[in-house]
Amino acid sequence: QVQLVESGGGLVQAGGSLRLSCAASGRIFSINAMGWYRQVPGKQRELVAGITRGGVTSYADSVKGRFTISRDGAKNTVYLQMNSLKPEDTAVYYCNADVRGVPLEPWADYWGQGTQVTVSS
């Protein structure tokens, strides 16, 4: 099995910054794409940022220019640097990863438990 553990959430004032981390552990042969999603009550979970194994990144329009996703392959960890935070960024942020446990095994999708980010105005 694979576990994704997020950290770095919290309460911050508008205009401030936070850095989220997500470390993958367990039976891991290879990790493909990794990403960050967020969800607020009553709404669907939305993709915030993604990064491929080769380092190609993508962002939701609402966070472009403010958030930066990166990963450390040696540590099986993905990061989300969030700058110029706005109250509308308030949500539970979830880490996601496509993982192969052993060679030739199908890729499996894993999620972290979520970390709360609250931005006050």
C-alpha positions in Angstrom: 0.0 0.0 0.0 0.9 3.6 -0.4 0.4 6.5 1.9 0.4 10.2 1.1 0.9 12.5 4.0 0.3 16.2 3.6 1.6 19.0 5.9 1.9 22.8 5.9 -1.7 24.0 6.0 -2.9 26.6 8.4 -4.4 30.0 8.9 -2.8 33.0 7.1 -3.9 36.5 6.3 -4.7 37.6 2.8 -1.5 38.4 0.9 0.5 35.9 2.9 2.2 32.6 1.9 2.1 29.0 2.8 4.0 25.9 1.6 2.3 22.6 1.4 4.3 19.3 1.3 3.1 15.8 0.5 5.3 12.8 1.1 4.6 9.4 -0.5 5.7 6.2 1.3 5.1 2.5 1.2 5.4 0.1 -1.7 6.6 2.5 -4.5 8.4 1.4 -7.6 7.6 4.6 -9.6 5.5 7.7 -9.3 4.0 9.3 -12.4 2.0 12.5 -12.2 1.5 14.2 -8.9 -0.9 17.0 -8.1 -2.8 19.2 -5.7 -6.5 19.5 -5.6 -8.8 21.5 -3.3 -12.4 21.3 -2.1 -14.8 23.6 -0.3 -18.1 22.4 1.2 -20.8 21.9 -1.4 -18.5 22.1 -4.3 -16.6 19.5 -6.4 -12.9 18.9 -5.8 -10.9 20.9 -8.3 -7.4 20.6 -9.7 -5.1 23.3 -8.5 -1.8 22.3 -10.0 -0.1 19.2 -11.5 3.4 18.1 -12.3 4.5 15.2 -14.5 7.4 12.9 -13.8 9.4 14.9 -16.3 8.6 18.1 -14.5 6.0 19.6 -16.8 3.6 21.7 -14.7 0.0 22.9 -15.2 -2.1 25.3 -13.1 -5.7 26.3 -12.7 -6.3 29.8 -14.1 -7.2 31.0 -10.7 -3.8 30.3 -9.2 -1.5 31.0 -12.2 1.3 33.4 -11.2 0.7 32.9 -7.5 1.2 29.1 -6.8 4.2 27.0 -7.8 4.2 23.2 -7.8 7.5 21.3 -7.6 8.6 17.8 -6.7 11.6 15.9 -5.3 11.9 12.6 -7.0 14.4 11.2 -4.5 12.1 12.0 -1.6 8.8 11.1 -3.4 7.6 14.4 -2.3 5.5 17.1 -4.0 5.3 20.7 -2.9 2.9 23.6 -3.4 4.2 27.1 -2.7 1.3 29.4 -2.4 1.9 33.2 -2.5 -0.4 36.2 -2.5 -3.1 34.1 -0.9 -6.7 35.3 -1.2 -9.8 34.4 0.9 -11.2 32.4 -2.0 -8.2 30.1 -1.7 -9.6 28.8 1.5 -10.3 25.1 1.1 -9.1 21.6 2.1 -6.1 20.8 -0.1 -5.5 17.2 -1.2 -2.4 15.6 -2.6 -2.8 13.1 -5.4 -0.3 10.7 -7.0 -0.2 8.0 -9.7 1.9 5.2 -8.3 3.2 1.8 -9.6 4.0 -0.5 -6.7 6.0 -3.1 -8.7 7.3 -3.1 -12.3 4.5 -3.6 -15.0 1.8 -3.3 -12.4 -1.1 -0.9 -13.5 -0.8 2.6 -12.2 -3.0 3.3 -9.1 -4.4 6.6 -7.9 -3.8 7.6 -4.3 -5.0 10.5 -2.2 -3.8 12.2 1.0 -6.0 12.9 3.9 -6.2 16.6 3.2 -4.9 19.7 4.9 -7.0 22.8 5.7 -5.9 26.2 4.3 -7.7 29.2 5.7 -7.1 32.7 4.4 -8.5 35.5 6.4 -9.4 38.9 4.9 
